[in-house]
Amino acid sequence: MLWRRNLFAPLAALALALTASAGAGTAAAATDTTVVAAASPTASPTASAADDFGAPGPYATAVEVGAITTLYYPRDIADSDRRHPVIVWGNGTGGVPLVYRDLMLHWASQGFVVAAANTPMSNLGISMRASIDMLTGRNADRGSIFFDRVDLEHIGASGHSQGGAAAIVVGSDPRIDTILPIQPGPLANINAVRVPALLLAGQRDSIVFPALVKAFYNAADHIPALYGEVRGADHFTVVGDPGPFAAPTTAWFRAQLMGDRTAGAQFFGPGCGICTDTATWSDVRRNSLALSVPAATP
């Protein structure tokens, strides 16, 4: 399809550019199957206000690159006093997790285990489901740093472009609790999804037009669904530095997977933070089921 052909070259070029510069601030050690990289520490827990979801979270982060999945997670997860919710991620056509590294690390700094499928063709969601299987095994393995530290009862699915469509596809998996497709491609059926959805579009996206994302939103009348159109964003605003996508995606997952009431107020209830933030959003819509969700209990 035309949108896939248009997307492949820019994402591939960006991946190569980021690969060339990825060594700064990281240390990597390779084995036969895995590369483990420790990322630079994030801000301290007191460095940002609790409701500044675009600021770095309290956790230093680490990266583990496997054959099927790249994991971004709190570096000291083995010593954590809590279990950490999971976000599974799908890349855009021709993309790899490195393209979205800043967003993945941001979520990890907020306390999530992010399992990004390594495939550049993620639409079927096979690798994303495999990531959940892998983390289930690691969580049960007493020799793993993830042993009993992964919250498998709270899992979200997200992705960009073709990966956004994959997030919708994976949203039918009973293990998934919420979906957050970013500029999703058209090859998905949201009617099979049974969990809350935040669908994000870019106002100036000329590859996945906002109308295509609105079509998913309009079809999602059986679940609490929100549509957010990021003002001025094109199809590649989210790659590299995620800019305006960092805060709302973090707030959504904190609300849905961590029960964060302050985060929930960004989307639900009469005060709905994103509904009045016209600097960030050119269009925000909430369906009747989303309107019935109180801010305190997203």
N, C-alpha and C positions, 0 to 999 in steps of 0.2 A: 504493500500500500504506500501511497505517496507520503503520508505523514511519517512512516518508518524510514523511508529513504532519506527524507529531509533531516531526520533526527540523527541518523547514525554518524555521519561525518563530523558534526560539531562535537558530539559527546566523545567520540574516539580521540579527536584532537585534544580535547580538554583532559582526558584521562592520561594521555602521554605527557602533557605539560605538567600535570600534578604529580605524576610519577617521578619526573625529573627533579622536582623540588621537594618531594616528600621526606627526604632524609633529614631535613633541618629540624632539630629539636627532638629527634627520636633515636632510639637505639634498637637495633634488630638483631635477632639470633635465629638462624635457620636450622631446621632439621630436614629429614627426608620428606616430611609431609606438611610441616607447619612452620610459619614464620610468626614469631611473637614480638610485638613492638610496644614499648612503653611510651605513651604520649606525655607531653609536658603537663605538670600539675595544673589543675584548674584553680579558680579563686577559692579562698577560704570560706567556711560557712557564713561568716559575717560580712562578706564582701558585697553582697547584694541584698536588696529587700526581697522578702518572701514572694511577693507578687510580681517581681521583675523577671518574667519567664524567659526573656531574651538574654539575660545575664548568665554567665557560667554558674553551674551548680556547685555544691560543696564537695563533690567527689573528684579526686584525681582519677585519671582514666588510663586504660590500657587497650591494646589492640592485638587480636590473635587472628592471623590469616590462615585459614584451612583450605582444603581442597574444594569444598562445596560452599562453605560459609565463612564470612569474616565477622568476628565478634568484636564489638566495642562495649566496654563494661567498666564498672568502678574497679580501680586497680587493686584495692584492698578487699575485694569481695569475700575472700576466704575468711577474713576476720570481722566481717560485717555482723551487726547485731540484728539484721533483718533479712527478709527475702526480697529480691528485686524483680519487679515486673519485666516483661519481655516485649520488645517491639521487633517484628519480623519485617524485613525491607526488600523491595524489588526495584532493580535499576531500570532506567530508561533504555531504549533500544541502543545496543552497542556500548552501553555504559558498564562500569564496574563500581564496587563500593567506594573506591578511592575518589571517584568523582564527587561523592557526597560526604566525604570524610568529615568536614566541619560540622555538618548537621548531626551525623552519627555520634561524634564525640560530644557535642552539646547535650544530646539526650543522655549519653552515658554519664556525663557530669551531673545530671539531674537524678541519677540513681537507677536508670534503666539498663537492662542487658539488651543490646541491639544485635540482632542476628541478620546480617545482610547477605542475601544470596549472591554468590559470585557470578552467576550467569548473566550474560548480556542480552539474553532472550528469556525474560522472566514471566511472560504472559500467563502460562499455564499454572504458575504458582507451585510447581513441583519442588523446587529447591527451597522455597519458603516453608512449605510443610515439612521438608526434611530437616530444616533448621530446628523446628520445634521438637522433632524426634531426637535430634542430636542433643539438645539441651536437656531433654527429659532423661537421657542416659547419663549425661554429665552430672546432673543434679542428684542422681542416685548412686554415683560412683564415689565411694569414700576417699579415693585417692585423688579426686579432682578438686581444684580450687573452687569449683561451683557447687560442691556437695552441699545440699540442703540450703543453698543461698538463692535459688532461682524460684520466683513466684509463678509457677505454672498455672495458677488459677486466674491470673490476670495477664492476658496476652493481646496486644494490638497488632494490626497489620497496616503498613503504609508503603508507599513507593511513588515513583515519579514517572509520568508518561506511560510507557508500556508497563512499568512497574506499578503505576497507579491502578491500571486495569487489573494487574495481578493481585493487588491488595483487595479489590472487589471480589475477584475469583476466590481468593483464600478466605474471604469473609464468610463464606458458607461453611467453613470448617467449624465444628462445634467447640473447638478449643479457643476460638477467637472471640474476644469480648467487645472489640470496637474496630472500625476501619477509618483510615485517614488517607484517601487517595489524593495525590497532588497532580493536577493536570492530567487525569487519567485518559489513556487511549480508549478507543471505542469497543474493544473486544472483551466485553465482560457483561454479565447479567446481574444487575443489582437486586433483582427480584428474589434471588436465592439467599441474599444476606438477611440475617435476623438480629443484627446488633446495631447500635447507634453509629451514625456516619457523619463525618465532617469532610465535605468535598471542596477542594480548593482549586481555583482557576486563576489565571493571570489575565489582567485586563487587556494587555497587548500581546497575548499569546497568538501567534499566527500559525502554529502547528497543531495544537489542540485548542481550538477556538472555545471561548467561554460557553458558547451555546451547546457544545458537546458535553461539557460538565454539567450544565443546567439540565440537560436531558436525563442524566443519571439522577440528579436531585429530584426532578419531577416524577421519575419512576419510583422513587424511594418513599412512597406514601404509606408504606406498611411498617416503617421503622422511624425512630427519631432521626431526622436528617437536617443538616445545615449546609448551606452553600455560602462560600466566601470567595470573593473575587478581589485579589490583591491589586491595589491601585498601581498602575504603571509597570507591573511585572510582565516580562516576556517568558518564553518557555524555558529559558536557562537561568533565570534569576535565582532559583533554588540551588543550583550547582555551585561548587566552590564555597564562598561565603554565602550562607542561606539568607542573609539579610532579613527581610520582613517575614519570612516563613518560620524563623526560629522560635519566636515567642508564642504564636498561636498554636503551633504543632505541639510544643512542650506543654502548654496549658491544657490542651485537649487530652493528651495522654496522662497528665497528672490528675485531671478530673476523672477520667474514665478508668484508669488502672490503679490509682493511688487514693482515690476518694478525697482529693484536695478540693475543699469547698470554695476557696478563693479562686482557684482555677476554674471551677465549674461556673462561677458567676460571670466569667467572660463569655459564656455561651447560653446560659439558661436564666430564666426568671426575668422579671420586668426591667432589671438593671443591665442586662446583657451587654458586657463591655465592648464586644466587637460590633454591636449594633450601632453604637454611637461614635465609633472611632473612624471618622471619615477620612482621616489622614492616611490610614493604612488600607482601608477597604473602599472599593468603588461600588460594591454591591454585596449585601448580606441578606440571606433569606433563611427562614426557619419554618419547617412544615408544622402542621397542627400537633403532631405527636411531640415534636421538640418544644413547642410552645407550652405543652402541658407538663414539662419536666421542671420541678422547682429548682432554684439555684443552689439550695443547700444540699440537695441529694441528686447529683447528676447520674 
